[in-house]
Amino acid sequence: MGVDSPLDLQNVRSIISDVSGHPRISRTERAILELLVSEGELFGLQLVERSRGVLKRGTVYVTLGRMQEKGFVESRTEPPAPGAIGLPRRLYRPTAYGVGVFRAWSRAARAIARLQPHEA
């Protein structure tokens, strides 16, 4: 690791393991947070479409519900258009905690990648 980018374990404690009492972050949760952090508020099917096959229609809403329970995302119901039929869409955005966890995970992943031996 370079001197300019030390790995601060305080910042990544919640993503290392459940031992610390903090939730872990799954690959799917990381993909969702990455999209929400980079693109802003999205609804579930937009997340599926923009994930390029990483997220599946059948699991995205279950994962979003779990992420809401963990405090990673929050949601709101889109106001229905006049004369609209059916349920209104639910829009999701990352919380400050979710953004922090995502950024800490990203830093940790880069630090770990630098530690891997390189092919000669």
TIRO-2110 file (N, C-alpha, C; in Angstrom, 1 decimal):
// TIRO-2110
0.8, -1.2, 0.0, N, 1, A
0.0, 0.0, 0.0, CA, 1, A
0.9, 1.2, 0.0, C, 1, A
0.4, 2.2, -0.7, N, 2, A
1.2, 3.5, -0.8, CA, 2, A
0.9, 4.3, 0.5, C, 2, A
1.8, 5.2, 0.8, N, 3, A
1.7, 6.0, 1.9, CA, 3, A
0.5, 7.0, 1.8, C, 3, A
0.2, 7.4, 0.6, N, 4, A
-0.9, 8.3, 0.4, CA, 4, A
-2.3, 7.7, 0.5, C, 4, A
-2.4, 6.4, 0.6, N, 5, A
-3.7, 5.7, 0.6, CA, 5, A
-3.8, 4.6, 1.6, C, 5, A
-3.6, 4.9, 2.9, N, 6, A
-3.6, 3.8, 3.9, CA, 6, A
-5.0, 3.3, 4.0, C, 6, A
-5.1, 2.0, 4.4, N, 7, A
-6.4, 1.3, 4.6, CA, 7, A
-6.8, 1.6, 6.0, C, 7, A
-7.9, 2.3, 6.2, N, 8, A
-8.4, 2.6, 7.5, CA, 8, A
-9.5, 1.6, 7.9, C, 8, A
-9.1, 0.7, 8.7, N, 9, A
-10.0, -0.4, 9.1, CA, 9, A
-11.3, 0.1, 9.8, C, 9, A
-11.2, 1.2, 10.5, N, 10, A
-12.4, 1.8, 11.1, CA, 10, A
-13.5, 2.1, 10.0, C, 10, A
-13.1, 2.5, 8.8, N, 11, A
-14.0, 2.8, 7.8, CA, 11, A
-14.6, 1.6, 7.1, C, 11, A
-13.9, 0.5, 7.2, N, 12, A
-14.4, -0.7, 6.4, CA, 12, A
-14.8, -1.8, 7.4, C, 12, A
-14.9, -1.5, 8.7, N, 13, A
-15.2, -2.6, 9.6, CA, 13, A
-16.6, -3.2, 9.3, C, 13, A
-17.6, -2.4, 8.9, N, 14, A
-18.9, -3.0, 8.6, CA, 14, A
-18.9, -3.9, 7.4, C, 14, A
-17.9, -3.9, 6.6, N, 15, A
-18.0, -4.7, 5.4, CA, 15, A
-17.0, -5.9, 5.5, C, 15, A
-16.3, -6.0, 6.6, N, 16, A
-15.3, -7.1, 6.7, CA, 16, A
-16.0, -8.4, 7.1, C, 16, A
-16.8, -8.3, 8.2, N, 17, A
-17.5, -9.5, 8.7, CA, 17, A
-18.6, -9.1, 9.7, C, 17, A
-19.3, -10.1, 10.0, N, 18, A
-20.4, -9.9, 11.0, CA, 18, A
-19.9, -9.9, 12.4, C, 18, A
-18.6, -10.2, 12.6, N, 19, A
-18.1, -10.2, 14.0, CA, 19, A
-18.2, -8.9, 14.7, C, 19, A
-18.1, -7.8, 13.9, N, 20, A
-18.1, -6.5, 14.5, CA, 20, A
-19.6, -6.0, 14.8, C, 20, A
-20.6, -6.8, 14.4, N, 21, A
-21.9, -6.5, 14.7, CA, 21, A
-22.6, -5.7, 13.6, C, 21, A
-21.8, -5.4, 12.5, N, 22, A
-22.3, -4.6, 11.4, CA, 22, A
-22.7, -5.6, 10.3, C, 22, A
-23.7, -5.1, 9.5, N, 23, A
-24.1, -6.0, 8.3, CA, 23, A
-23.0, -6.1, 7.3, C, 23, A
-23.0, -7.2, 6.6, N, 24, A
-22.1, -7.4, 5.5, CA, 24, A
-22.7, -6.8, 4.2, C, 24, A
-22.0, -6.6, 3.2, N, 25, A
-22.5, -6.1, 1.9, CA, 25, A
-22.3, -7.1, 0.8, C, 25, A
-23.3, -7.6, 0.2, N, 26, A
-23.2, -8.6, -0.8, CA, 26, A
-22.9, -8.0, -2.2, C, 26, A
-22.5, -8.8, -3.1, N, 27, A
-22.2, -8.4, -4.5, CA, 27, A
-23.4, -7.7, -5.1, C, 27, A
-24.6, -8.2, -4.9, N, 28, A
-25.8, -7.5, -5.4, CA, 28, A
-26.0, -6.2, -4.8, C, 28, A
-25.8, -6.1, -3.5, N, 29, A
-25.9, -4.8, -2.8, CA, 29, A
-24.9, -3.8, -3.3, C, 29, A
-23.7, -4.3, -3.5, N, 30, A
-22.7, -3.4, -4.0, CA, 30, A
-23.1, -2.8, -5.4, C, 30, A
-23.6, -3.7, -6.3, N, 31, A
-24.0, -3.3, -7.6, CA, 31, A
-25.1, -2.3, -7.5, C, 31, A
-26.1, -2.5, -6.6, N, 32, A
-27.2, -1.5, -6.5, CA, 32, A
-26.6, -0.2, -6.0, C, 32, A
-25.8, -0.2, -4.9, N, 33, A
-25.2, 1.0, -4.4, CA, 33, A
-24.4, 1.8, -5.4, C, 33, A
-23.6, 1.0, -6.2, N, 34, A
-22.8, 1.7, -7.3, CA, 34, A
-23.7, 2.4, -8.2, C, 34, A
-24.8, 1.8, -8.7, N, 35, A
-25.7, 2.5, -9.6, CA, 35, A
-26.4, 3.7, -8.9, C, 35, A
-26.8, 3.5, -7.7, N, 36, A
-27.5, 4.6, -7.0, CA, 36, A
-26.6, 5.8, -6.7, C, 36, A
-25.3, 5.5, -6.3, N, 37, A
-24.4, 6.5, -6.0, CA, 37, A
-24.0, 7.3, -7.3, C, 37, A
-23.8, 6.6, -8.4, N, 38, A
-23.4, 7.2, -9.7, CA, 38, A
-24.5, 7.9, -10.4, C, 38, A
-25.7, 7.3, -10.4, N, 39, A
-26.8, 7.8, -11.2, CA, 39, A
-27.9, 8.5, -10.4, C, 39, A
-28.0, 8.4, -9.1, N, 40, A
-29.0, 9.0, -8.3, CA, 40, A
-30.2, 8.1, -8.2, C, 40, A
-31.3, 8.7, -7.9, N, 41, A
-32.6, 8.0, -7.6, CA, 41, A
-33.1, 7.2, -8.8, C, 41, A
-33.3, 5.9, -8.5, N, 42, A
-33.8, 5.0, -9.6, CA, 42, A
-34.9, 4.1, -9.0, C, 42, A
-35.7, 3.5, -9.9, N, 43, A
-36.7, 2.5, -9.4, CA, 43, A
-36.1, 1.1, -9.8, C, 43, A
-36.7, 0.1, -9.2, N, 44, A
-36.1, -1.2, -9.3, CA, 44, A
-35.8, -1.7, -10.7, C, 44, A
-36.8, -1.6, -11.7, N, 45, A
-36.5, -2.0, -13.0, CA, 45, A
-35.5, -1.2, -13.7, C, 45, A
-35.3, 0.0, -13.4, N, 46, A
-34.2, 0.8, -14.0, CA, 46, A
-32.9, 0.2, -13.5, C, 46, A
-32.8, -0.2, -12.2, N, 47, A
-31.6, -0.8, -11.7, CA, 47, A
-31.3, -2.1, -12.5, C, 47, A
-32.3, -2.9, -12.7, N, 48, A
-32.1, -4.2, -13.4, CA, 48, A
-31.5, -3.8, -14.8, C, 48, A
-32.2, -2.9, -15.5, N, 49, A
-31.8, -2.6, -16.9, CA, 49, A
-30.4, -2.0, -17.0, C, 49, A
-30.0, -1.2, -16.0, N, 50, A
-28.7, -0.5, -16.1, CA, 50, A
-27.6, -1.4, -15.5, C, 50, A
-27.9, -2.5, -14.9, N, 51, A
-26.9, -3.3, -14.3, CA, 51, A
-26.2, -4.2, -15.3, C, 51, A
-26.7, -4.3, -16.6, N, 52, A
-26.1, -5.1, -17.6, CA, 52, A
-26.0, -6.6, -17.2, C, 52, A
-27.1, -7.1, -16.6, N, 53, A
-27.2, -8.5, -16.3, CA, 53, A
-26.8, -8.9, -14.9, C, 53, A
-26.2, -8.0, -14.2, N, 54, A
-25.8, -8.3, -12.8, CA, 54, A
-27.0, -8.5, -11.9, C, 54, A
-28.0, -7.6, -12.0, N, 55, A
-29.2, -7.7, -11.2, CA, 55, A
-30.3, -8.4, -12.0, C, 55, A
-31.1, -9.1, -11.2, N, 56, A
-32.2, -9.9, -11.8, CA, 56, A
-33.6, -9.3, -11.3, C, 56, A
-34.5, -9.3, -12.2, N, 57, A
-35.8, -8.8, -11.9, CA, 57, A
-36.5, -9.5, -10.7, C, 57, A
-36.2, -10.8, -10.5, N, 58, A
-36.8, -11.5, -9.5, CA, 58, A
-36.2, -11.3, -8.1, C, 58, A
-35.1, -10.7, -8.0, N, 59, A
-34.4, -10.5, -6.7, CA, 59, A
-34.1, -9.1, -6.3, C, 59, A
-34.3, -8.2, -7.3, N, 60, A
-33.9, -6.8, -7.0, CA, 60, A
-34.7, -6.2, -5.9, C, 60, A
-36.0, -6.5, -5.9, N, 61, A
-36.9, -5.9, -4.8, CA, 61, A
-36.6, -6.5, -3.5, C, 61, A
-36.3, -7.8, -3.4, N, 62, A
-36.0, -8.4, -2.1, CA, 62, A
-34.7, -7.8, -1.6, C, 62, A
-33.7, -7.6, -2.5, N, 63, A
-32.5, -7.0, -2.1, CA, 63, A
-32.7, -5.6, -1.6, C, 63, A
-33.5, -4.8, -2.3, N, 64, A
-33.7, -3.4, -2.0, CA, 64, A
-34.4, -3.4, -0.6, C, 64, A
-35.3, -4.3, -0.3, N, 65, A
-36.0, -4.3, 1.0, CA, 65, A
-35.0, -4.6, 2.1, C, 65, A
-34.1, -5.6, 1.9, N, 66, A
-33.0, -5.9, 2.8, CA, 66, A
-32.1, -4.7, 3.0, C, 66, A
-31.8, -4.0, 2.0, N, 67, A
-30.9, -2.8, 2.1, CA, 67, A
-31.6, -1.7, 2.8, C, 67, A
-32.9, -1.6, 2.7, N, 68, A
-33.6, -0.6, 3.5, CA, 68, A
-33.6, -0.9, 4.9, C, 68, A
-33.7, -2.2, 5.3, N, 69, A
-33.6, -2.6, 6.7, CA, 69, A
-32.3, -2.3, 7.3, C, 69, A
-31.2, -2.5, 6.5, N, 70, A
-29.8, -2.2, 6.9, CA, 70, A
-29.5, -0.8, 7.0, C, 70, A
-30.3, 0.1, 6.4, N, 71, A
-30.1, 1.5, 6.3, CA, 71, A
-29.2, 2.0, 5.2, C, 71, A
-29.0, 1.1, 4.2, N, 72, A
-28.2, 1.5, 3.0, CA, 72, A
-29.0, 2.4, 2.0, C, 72, A
-30.3, 2.2, 1.9, N, 73, A
-31.1, 2.9, 0.9, CA, 73, A
-32.4, 3.4, 1.6, C, 73, A
-33.0, 4.4, 1.0, N, 74, A
-34.3, 4.8, 1.4, CA, 74, A
-35.2, 4.9, 0.2, C, 74, A
-36.5, 4.9, 0.3, N, 75, A
-37.3, 5.0, -0.9, CA, 75, A
-38.5, 5.9, -0.6, C, 75, A
-39.1, 6.2, -1.7, N, 76, A
-40.3, 7.0, -1.7, CA, 76, A
-41.2, 6.6, -2.9, C, 76, A
-42.5, 6.8, -2.8, N, 77, A
-43.4, 6.4, -3.8, CA, 77, A
-43.5, 7.6, -4.8, C, 77, A
-43.4, 7.3, -6.1, N, 78, A
-43.5, 8.3, -7.1, CA, 78, A
-45.0, 8.8, -7.1, C, 78, A
-45.2, 10.1, -7.2, N, 79, A
-46.6, 10.5, -7.3, CA, 79, A
-47.3, 10.0, -8.6, C, 79, A
-48.5, 9.4, -8.5, N, 80, A
-49.1, 8.9, -9.7, CA, 80, A
-49.5, 10.0, -10.7, C, 80, A
-49.4, 9.6, -11.9, N, 81, A
-49.8, 10.5, -13.0, CA, 81, A
-51.3, 10.6, -13.0, C, 81, A
-51.9, 11.7, -13.4, N, 82, A
-53.4, 11.8, -13.5, CA, 82, A
-53.9, 10.6, -14.4, C, 82, A
-54.9, 9.9, -13.8, N, 83, A
-55.5, 8.8, -14.6, CA, 83, A
-54.7, 7.5, -14.6, C, 83, A
-53.6, 7.5, -13.9, N, 84, A
-52.8, 6.3, -13.9, CA, 84, A
-53.5, 5.1, -13.2, C, 84, A
-53.3, 3.9, -13.8, N, 85, A
-53.9, 2.7, -13.2, CA, 85, A
-52.7, 1.9, -12.7, C, 85, A
-52.9, 1.2, -11.6, N, 86, A
-51.9, 0.3, -11.0, CA, 86, A
-51.1, 1.0, -9.9, C, 86, A
-50.2, 0.3, -9.4, N, 87, A
-49.4, 0.7, -8.3, CA, 87, A
-48.4, 1.8, -8.7, C, 87, A
-48.1, 2.8, -7.9, N, 88, A
-47.1, 3.8, -8.3, CA, 88, A
-45.7, 3.1, -8.1, C, 88, A
-44.8, 3.6, -8.8, N, 89, A
-43.4, 3.1, -8.7, CA, 89, A
-42.7, 3.6, -7.4, C, 89, A
-41.8, 2.8, -6.9, N, 90, A
-41.1, 3.2, -5.7, CA, 90, A
-39.6, 3.5, -6.2, C, 90, A
-39.2, 4.7, -5.8, N, 91, A
-37.9, 5.2, -6.2, CA, 91, A
-36.9, 5.0, -5.0, C, 91, A
-35.7, 4.6, -5.3, N, 92, A
-34.7, 4.3, -4.3, CA, 92, A
-33.5, 5.2, -4.4, C, 92, A
-32.9, 5.6, -3.3, N, 93, A
-31.7, 6.4, -3.3, CA, 93, A
-30.9, 6.0, -2.1, C, 93, A
-29.5, 6.1, -2.2, N, 94, A
-28.7, 5.7, -1.1, CA, 94, A
-28.8, 6.7, 0.0, C, 94, A
-28.7, 6.2, 1.2, N, 95, A
-28.6, 7.0, 2.4, CA, 95, A
-27.1, 7.4, 2.6, C, 95, A
-26.8, 8.4, 3.4, N, 96, A
-25.4, 8.8, 3.7, CA, 96, A
-24.7, 7.6, 4.2, C, 96, A
-25.3, 6.7, 5.0, N, 97, A
-24.6, 5.5, 5.5, CA, 97, A
-24.3, 4.6, 4.3, C, 97, A
-25.3, 4.4, 3.4, N, 98, A
-25.1, 3.5, 2.3, CA, 98, A
-23.9, 4.0, 1.4, C, 98, A
-23.9, 5.3, 1.2, N, 99, A
-22.8, 5.9, 0.4, CA, 99, A
-21.4, 5.7, 1.1, C, 99, A
-21.4, 5.9, 2.4, N, 100, A
-20.2, 5.6, 3.2, CA, 100, A
-19.7, 4.2, 3.1, C, 100, A
-20.6, 3.3, 3.3, N, 101, A
-20.3, 1.8, 3.2, CA, 101, A
-19.8, 1.5, 1.8, C, 101, A
-20.4, 2.0, 0.8, N, 102, A
-20.0, 1.7, -0.6, CA, 102, A
-18.6, 2.3, -0.8, C, 102, A
-18.4, 3.5, -0.4, N, 103, A
-17.0, 4.1, -0.6, CA, 103, A
-16.0, 3.4, 0.2, C, 103, A
-16.3, 3.0, 1.4, N, 104, A
-15.3, 2.2, 2.2, CA, 104, A
-15.0, 0.9, 1.6, C, 104, A
-16.0, 0.2, 1.0, N, 105, A
-15.8, -1.1, 0.4, CA, 105, A
-14.9, -0.9, -0.9, C, 105, A
-15.2, 0.2, -1.6, N, 106, A
-14.4, 0.4, -2.8, CA, 106, A
-13.0, 0.7, -2.5, C, 106, A
-12.7, 1.5, -1.5, N, 107, A
-11.3, 1.7, -1.0, CA, 107, A
-10.7, 0.4, -0.6, C, 107, A
-11.4, -0.4, 0.2, N, 108, A
-10.8, -1.7, 0.7, CA, 108, A
-10.5, -2.6, -0.5, C, 108, A
-11.4, -2.7, -1.5, N, 109, A
-11.2, -3.5, -2.6, CA, 109, A
-10.0, -3.1, -3.4, C, 109, A
-9.8, -1.8, -3.6, N, 110, A
-8.6, -1.3, -4.3, CA, 110, A
-7.3, -1.6, -3.5, C, 110, A
-7.4, -1.5, -2.2, N, 111, A
-6.2, -1.8, -1.4, CA, 111, A
-5.9, -3.2, -1.4, C, 111, A
-6.9, -4.1, -1.4, N, 112, A
-6.6, -5.5, -1.4, CA, 112, A
-6.1, -5.9, -2.8, C, 112, A
-6.6, -5.3, -3.9, N, 113, A
-6.1, -5.6, -5.2, CA, 113, A
-4.6, -5.3, -5.3, C, 113, A
-4.2, -4.2, -4.7, N, 114, A
-2.8, -3.8, -4.7, CA, 114, A
-1.9, -4.8, -4.0, C, 114, A
-2.5, -5.5, -3.1, N, 115, A
-1.7, -6.5, -2.3, CA, 115, A
-1.5, -7.8, -3.0, C, 115, A
-2.3, -8.1, -4.0, N, 116, A
-2.2, -9.3, -4.8, CA, 116, A
-0.9, -9.4, -5.5, C, 116, A
-0.3, -10.6, -5.6, N, 117, A
1.0, -10.7, -6.3, CA, 117, A
0.7, -10.5, -7.8, C, 117, A
1.6, -9.9, -8.5, N, 118, A
1.5, -9.6, -9.9, CA, 118, A
2.3, -10.7, -10.7, C, 118, A
1.8, -11.1, -11.8, N, 119, A
2.4, -12.1, -12.6, CA, 119, A
3.7, -11.5, -13.2, C, 119, A
4.8, -12.3, -13.2, N, 120, A
6.1, -11.8, -13.7, CA, 120, A
6.2, -12.0, -15.2, C, 120, A
END
